[in-house]
């Protein structure tokens, strides 16, 4: 078997965790550290999976299961249990009895001390649709939308908030507005007809 190469791109991948362990950090956090072989990549344009096993790529990830305050990180624990078949027992990691099931990895680019890395950021269900419910736009597009619609959104939001606030106790509801006087319909003829 030839040696695997490190993943070199962002994306959604399917694969299986091959190696794992536990690491406690000085902050008190505890992570399940893992290495996974990547077997398929998701093409967002065609919305389909494609084999990538010929590339023989692998990815590393840290799934933080204990927070700095000593509490469980329930989202990370659930991710490993629901999507990678972990039984939730630290002993099964330490004793290497956990048999990870195939799952999906969201790989993200990061930079550290001038070097670029691609690490698994999330573990998702094998059959989940990547980005299915949480689409994201490029930052430049978000800035463009804020510039174009920001003032209108602020007015709309302020009006909604004002209308949702509860009236003071004992206050009478406002009287409904009077209906506007109706004008007779305008009859269009000749050049006034829009089509």
Secondary structure as GFF3:
##gff-version 3
##sequence-region A 1 195
A	DSSP	beta_strand	5	6	.	.	.	ID=ss1
A	DSSP	beta_strand	11	24	.	.	.	ID=ss2
A	DSSP	beta_strand	30	43	.	.	.	ID=ss3
A	DSSP	beta_strand	48	51	.	.	.	ID=ss4
A	DSSP	three_ten_helix	53	55	.	.	.	ID=ss5
A	DSSP	beta_strand	57	66	.	.	.	ID=ss6
A	DSSP	alpha_helix	74	84	.	.	.	ID=ss7
A	DSSP	alpha_helix	90	94	.	.	.	ID=ss8
A	DSSP	beta_strand	103	112	.	.	.	ID=ss9
A	DSSP	beta_strand	115	124	.	.	.	ID=ss10
A	DSSP	alpha_helix	139	164	.	.	.	ID=ss11
A	DSSP	three_ten_helix	190	192	.	.	.	ID=ss12
###
